[in-house]
Each structure stands twice: as C-alpha cells, then as structure tokens.
C-alpha cells in the first residue's frame, strides 16, 4: 500500500482549482468556525485511501460543521471519492489548520444503528433525509478526539 497523496480530480479546471485550494485549506483558510452552537459551513480537506489502490487522495470539499461533526456531499454521480469514503472506516480530515482523524458514515452504505453516539445518529438520519430528497450522496465525518 502506497501513501502518495494525489489530488482526487482528474485533468481539467476542477483539478487545477483543487491544486490551488488545497494548500490554503490545509492552513485553515475558509474553514468552518469553531462555534459550539448551530451548523456552520466552510472548506475542509479529506485524505481518503483509494478502495482498490490504497493510494491517498486529497479531496477538498465544502462541509457543514457542528463542533466535531462534518457533513460533506456530492451531486456528481461518478464521484469516486464518495465511494472511497464509503470503503474507508476512517480518514484524515484537515480542518482549521490541523489534521484530525475522523470516522466515516456514508448515507446508503451505513445503517443508522451502526453510527456511534446518539448525536451522531440524529445528524446521520437528518443527512439521509436531505440526501434522499435531493438525490445526492452524502457522508457524516465524526472527529475522534475532543473538538477545539
């Protein structure tokens, strides 16, 4: 298994945007604020292992955050990163300039009873309502250590 990090997007404008945004997101620019109430939006960077190759892919994403819970989604039907996320139990998540380890729960691949705490289960079920209503794929990322 190799640990080479690559930007997930293929050739084209999206890959160029990802290569420009990735260093800024690693520094914490555009991150959701560490506010203890409400859901806030911002940018995060996920480092996801490929489900076949094991190669680590860097995926910048727009996320909604509430303390140590992050919701990410995609509307692209052929997004490989959401499939890789579904295959991974844990990923590294860059948020607010720090690398954090997070457990992953992808809607449609994890049963709500498999999701950890009660707060995580409630967030996951709400995510499912939105995913089903909008026809998108979504995931809940739960930071393992205490929030900032």
C-alpha positions in Angstrom: 0.0 0.0 0.0 1.5 3.3 -1.0 0.9 6.6 0.8 1.5 9.0 -2.1 -1.0 11.9 -1.8 -2.8 13.0 -5.0 -5.5 15.4 -5.8 -8.6 13.5 -6.5 -9.9 15.4 -9.5 -8.7 14.3 -12.9 -7.4 16.6 -15.6 -9.2 19.9 -16.3 -10.3 23.0 -14.5 -11.5 21.2 -11.3 -8.1 19.6 -10.8 -6.4 23.0 -11.2 -8.8 24.5 -8.7 -8.1 21.7 -6.2 -4.4 22.2 -6.5 -4.7 25.9 -5.8 -7.2 25.5 -2.9 -5.5 22.5 -1.2 -2.6 24.4 0.5 -5.0 27.2 1.7 -7.4 24.7 3.2 -4.5 22.9 4.9 -3.7 26.2 6.6 -7.3 26.6 7.8 -8.4 29.3 5.3 -12.1 29.1 4.7 -12.7 26.5 7.5 -16.0 26.4 9.4 -15.6 28.4 12.7 -15.2 26.6 16.0 -18.5 27.8 17.3 -20.3 25.4 19.8 -23.8 26.0 18.5 -25.5 25.7 15.2 -24.3 24.3 11.9 -21.6 26.3 10.1 -20.3 25.9 6.6 -16.7 26.1 5.3 -13.9 24.2 3.5 -12.2 21.0 4.6 -9.7 18.7 3.1 -10.2 14.9 3.3 -7.3 12.5 2.8 -9.1 9.3 1.6 -7.4 6.0 0.8 -8.3 4.5 -2.6 -10.5 1.5 -2.2 -8.5 -0.5 -4.8 -5.0 1.1 -4.9 -4.7 2.2 -1.3 -3.2 5.5 -2.6 -4.1 8.5 -0.5 -6.2 11.1 -2.4 -6.6 14.7 -1.2 -10.2 15.9 -1.7 -11.2 19.5 -0.9 -14.9 19.8 0.0 -17.5 22.2 1.2 -18.8 21.0 4.6 -21.4 21.8 7.2 -19.9 21.5 10.7 -21.3 21.3 14.2 -18.5 21.0 16.7 -16.8 17.7 15.9 -19.4 16.5 13.2 -18.9 17.3 9.5 -21.3 16.7 6.6 -19.9 16.5 3.1 -21.8 15.6 -0.1 -21.6 15.4 -3.9 -24.1 15.8 -6.7 -21.8 14.1 -9.2 -23.0 10.6 -9.9 -19.5 9.3 -10.8 -17.6 10.8 -7.9 -15.0 8.2 -6.8 -14.1 10.0 -3.6 -17.5 9.2 -2.0 -17.1 5.5 -3.0 -13.6 5.5 -1.5 -15.1 7.2 1.6 -17.7 4.5 1.9 -15.0 1.8 1.8 -12.8 3.6 4.5 -13.7 3.3 8.2 -11.5 6.3 9.0 -10.0 9.3 7.1 -7.7 12.2 7.9 -9.6 15.5 7.8 -7.8 18.8 7.6 -9.8 21.5 9.4 -8.8 24.8 10.9 -5.1 24.1 10.1 -5.0 20.7 11.9 -5.1 17.1 10.7 -7.7 15.2 12.6 -8.8 11.6 12.4 -12.4 11.0 11.7 -14.8 8.1 11.4 -16.9 7.9 8.2 -20.5 7.1 7.7 -21.8 7.3 4.1 -25.6 7.5 3.6 -26.8 4.4 1.9 -23.8 2.4 3.0 -24.1 2.5 6.8 -27.2 1.7 8.7 -28.2 4.4 11.3 -27.8 1.9 14.1 -24.1 1.4 13.2 -23.4 5.1 13.8 -21.8 5.9 17.1 -23.3 8.3 19.6 -26.9 9.5 19.8 -25.9 12.9 18.5 -24.2 11.3 15.5 -27.2 9.1 14.8 -29.5 12.1 14.8 -27.2 14.0 12.4 -26.9 11.0 10.2 -30.7 10.5 9.9 -31.1 14.2 9.1 -28.4 13.8 6.5 -30.3 10.9 5.0 -33.5 12.9 4.7 -31.6 15.6 2.7 -29.7 13.0 0.5 -32.9 11.2 -0.4 -34.9 14.4 -1.0 -32.2 16.0 -3.2 -30.9 12.8 -4.9 -27.3 13.2 -3.7 -24.7 11.1 -1.9 -23.6 12.4 1.5 -21.4 11.4 4.4 -21.0 12.2 8.1 -17.5 12.6 9.4 -17.1 12.4 13.2 -13.8 13.7 14.6 -12.4 11.2 17.1 -10.7 13.4 19.6 -12.3 16.3 21.6 -13.3 19.3 19.5 -11.5 22.6 19.7 
